[in-house]
Amino acid sequence: MEDGEVESTTSSSESEAEPNEKDYQLLDSFNEMHEKTKKLSQANNFLKGKLRWHMDKIVNCQKELSSLKLKNEELEKALEKSSCNDKTISPSSPLPM
């Protein structure tokens, strides 16, 4: 009985050491997932860069808008203080050309 047990133990451990079809399928699936993950990571990094660029543009536009608002207020105050007594022009209406 011991000889039979030793043989079955040896043959089962040999079969566990040899890769079978399921092992290759798992390895192929893992490699596919790894490649997809690398591509997604690259796409993610690209999109993060675009997002940073757009956020910088938004910040610059907001700064420019604030600057233009201040300039507009200054011009309206200057218009109010000017010696022009024309009542048809108001600070909120566009200037005639």
Backbone hydrogen bonds in HBPLUS format (Angstrom, degrees):
<---DONOR---> <-ACCEPTOR-->    atom                        ^
c    i                          cat <-CA-CA->   ^        H-A-AA   ^      H-
h    n   atom  resd res      DA  || num        DHA   H-A  angle D-A-AA Bond
n    s   type  num  typ     dist DA aas  dist angle  dist       angle   num
A0005-GLU N   A0001-MET O   3.03 MM   4  6.29 156.3  2.09 148.5 155.2     1
A0006-VAL N   A0002-GLU O   2.93 MM   4  6.10 156.7  1.98 150.3 156.3     2
A0007-GLU N   A0003-ASP O   3.02 MM   4  6.22 158.7  2.06 148.1 153.6     3
A0008-SER N   A0004-GLY O   3.07 MM   4  6.26 163.0  2.10 148.0 152.1     4
A0009-THR N   A0005-GLU O   3.02 MM   4  6.12 154.1  2.09 144.8 152.0     5
A0010-THR N   A0006-VAL O   2.95 MM   4  6.08 159.1  1.99 148.2 153.9     6
A0011-SER N   A0007-GLU O   2.91 MM   4  6.08 165.6  1.93 152.5 156.4     7
A0012-SER N   A0008-SER O   2.99 MM   4  6.00 153.4  2.06 139.5 146.6     8
A0013-SER N   A0009-THR O   3.03 MM   4  6.13 155.4  2.09 144.6 151.1     9
A0014-GLU N   A0010-THR O   2.99 MM   4  6.12 147.0  2.10 144.1 153.3    10
A0015-SER N   A0011-SER O   3.05 MM   4  6.20 153.0  2.12 140.0 146.8    11
A0016-GLU N   A0012-SER O   3.06 MM   4  6.23 142.3  2.21 138.5 148.3    12
A0017-ALA N   A0013-SER O   3.16 MM   4  6.26 139.8  2.33 134.7 144.3    13
A0018-GLU N   A0014-GLU O   3.18 MM   4  6.45 142.7  2.32 144.3 153.2    14
A0023-ASP N   A0020-ASN O   3.10 MM   3  5.37 121.6  2.46 102.4 116.4    15
A0024-TYR N   A0020-ASN O   3.24 MM   4  6.66 155.4  2.31 151.3 157.8    16
A0025-GLN N   A0021-GLU O   2.95 MM   4  6.23 154.7  2.01 148.6 156.1    17
A0026-LEU N   A0022-LYS O   2.87 MM   4  6.08 161.8  1.90 150.8 155.4    18
A0027-LEU N   A0023-ASP O   2.90 MM   4  6.10 157.3  1.95 146.5 153.2    19
A0028-ASP N   A0024-TYR O   2.84 MM   4  6.02 159.7  1.88 147.9 153.4    20
A0029-SER N   A0025-GLN O   2.88 MM   4  6.09 160.6  1.92 149.7 155.2    21
A0030-PHE N   A0026-LEU O   2.85 MM   4  6.04 157.8  1.90 147.4 154.0    22
A0031-ASN N   A0027-LEU O   2.89 MM   4  6.12 161.7  1.93 150.1 154.8    23
A0032-GLU N   A0028-ASP O   2.93 MM   4  6.17 156.8  1.99 149.8 156.0    24
A0033-MET N   A0029-SER O   2.93 MM   4  6.15 164.6  1.96 151.2 155.4    25
A0034-HIS N   A0030-PHE O   2.84 MM   4  6.05 151.1  1.92 148.4 157.2    26
A0035-GLU N   A0031-ASN O   3.00 MM   4  6.22 157.7  2.05 147.4 152.2    27
A0036-LYS N   A0032-GLU O   2.96 MM   4  6.23 162.8  1.99 152.8 157.7    28
A0037-THR N   A0033-MET O   2.88 MM   4  6.02 152.3  1.96 143.7 151.7    29
A0038-LYS N   A0034-HIS O   2.99 MM   4  6.27 153.5  2.06 146.1 152.6    30
A0039-LYS N   A0035-GLU O   3.02 MM   4  6.32 159.5  2.06 150.0 155.2    31
A0040-LEU N   A0036-LYS O   2.87 MM   4  6.09 160.2  1.91 150.3 156.0    32
A0041-SER N   A0037-THR O   2.87 MM   4  6.02 149.5  1.97 144.5 153.2    33
A0042-GLN N   A0038-LYS O   3.00 MM   4  6.27 155.2  2.06 146.6 152.6    34
A0043-ALA N   A0039-LYS O   2.93 MM   4  6.19 162.3  1.96 150.6 155.6    35
A0044-ASN N   A0040-LEU O   2.82 MM   4  5.94 154.3  1.88 144.2 151.8    36
A0045-ASN N   A0041-SER O   2.94 MM   4  6.17 159.0  1.99 147.5 152.5    37
A0046-PHE N   A0042-GLN O   2.97 MM   4  6.21 156.7  2.02 148.8 155.3    38
A0047-LEU N   A0043-ALA O   2.93 MM   4  6.16 162.7  1.96 150.7 155.2    39
A0048-LYS N   A0044-ASN O   2.86 MM   4  6.09 150.6  1.95 147.9 156.6    40
A0049-GLY N   A0045-ASN O   3.05 MM   4  6.27 152.6  2.12 143.6 150.2    41
A0050-LYS N   A0046-PHE O   3.02 MM   4  6.39 155.7  2.08 148.3 155.0    42
A0051-LEU N   A0047-LEU O   2.87 MM   4  6.07 155.5  1.93 146.6 153.6    43
A0052-ARG N   A0048-LYS O   2.93 MM   4  6.21 159.3  1.98 149.0 153.9    44
A0053-TRP N   A0049-GLY O   2.99 MM   4  6.24 158.3  2.04 147.7 153.7    45
A0054-HIS N   A0050-LYS O   2.91 MM   4  6.18 162.8  1.94 153.1 157.1    46
A0055-MET N   A0051-LEU O   2.85 MM   4  6.06 157.5  1.90 151.7 158.5    47
A0056-ASP N   A0052-ARG O   2.92 MM   4  6.14 154.7  1.98 148.1 154.7    48
A0057-LYS N   A0053-TRP O   2.98 MM   4  6.29 153.9  2.05 146.2 153.7    49
A0058-ILE N   A0054-HIS O   2.90 MM   4  6.18 154.2  1.97 148.9 155.8    50
A0059-VAL N   A0055-MET O   2.97 MM   4  6.23 160.6  2.01 149.0 153.8    51
A0060-ASN N   A0056-ASP O   2.94 MM   4  6.19 160.9  1.98 149.6 154.9    52
A0061-CYS N   A0057-LYS O   2.86 MM   4  6.09 156.4  1.92 148.8 155.5    53
A0062-GLN N   A0058-ILE O   2.85 MM   4  6.09 154.7  1.91 150.6 157.6    54
A0063-LYS N   A0059-VAL O   2.96 MM   4  6.22 154.5  2.02 148.3 155.1    55
A0064-GLU N   A0060-ASN O   2.93 MM   4  6.16 159.8  1.97 147.9 153.6    56
A0065-LEU N   A0061-CYS O   2.81 MM   4  5.99 156.5  1.86 147.2 154.1    57
A0066-SER N   A0062-GLN O   2.95 MM   4  6.14 160.7  1.99 146.8 151.6    58
A0067-SER N   A0063-LYS O   2.96 MM   4  6.19 158.9  2.00 148.3 154.4    59
A0068-LEU N   A0064-GLU O   2.86 MM   4  6.10 157.3  1.91 149.9 156.2    60
A0069-LYS N   A0065-LEU O   2.85 MM   4  6.09 151.1  1.93 149.1 157.3    61
A0070-LEU N   A0066-SER O   3.02 MM   4  6.29 160.0  2.06 149.9 154.3    62
A0071-LYS N   A0067-SER O   2.96 MM   4  6.22 160.0  2.00 148.3 154.2    63
A0072-ASN N   A0068-LEU O   2.83 MM   4  5.99 153.8  1.90 144.3 151.8    64
A0073-GLU N   A0069-LYS O   2.92 MM   4  6.20 158.4  1.96 150.1 155.4    65
A0074-GLU N   A0070-LEU O   2.93 MM   4  6.20 158.9  1.98 150.2 156.1    66
A0075-LEU N   A0071-LYS O   2.92 MM   4  6.17 156.7  1.98 147.8 154.2    67
A0076-GLU N   A0072-ASN O   2.87 MM   4  6.13 155.3  1.93 150.6 157.6    68
A0077-LYS N   A0073-GLU O   2.94 MM   4  6.18 159.7  1.98 150.1 155.3    69
A0078-ALA N   A0074-GLU O   2.91 MM   4  6.12 155.5  1.97 146.7 154.0    70
A0079-LEU N   A0075-LEU O   2.86 MM   4  6.04 148.1  1.96 143.0 152.0    71
A0080-GLU N   A0076-GLU O   2.93 MM   4  6.21 153.8  2.00 146.4 153.2    72
A0081-LYS N   A0077-LYS O   3.02 MM   4  6.22 149.5  2.12 145.1 152.9    73
A0082-SER N   A0078-ALA O   2.98 MM   4  5.99 118.7  2.37 135.1 149.7    74
A0082-SER N   A0079-LEU O   3.28 MM   3  5.11 143.9  2.42  92.8 103.1    75
A0093-SER N   A0090-SER O   3.06 MM   3  5.33 144.5  2.20 107.7 117.8    76
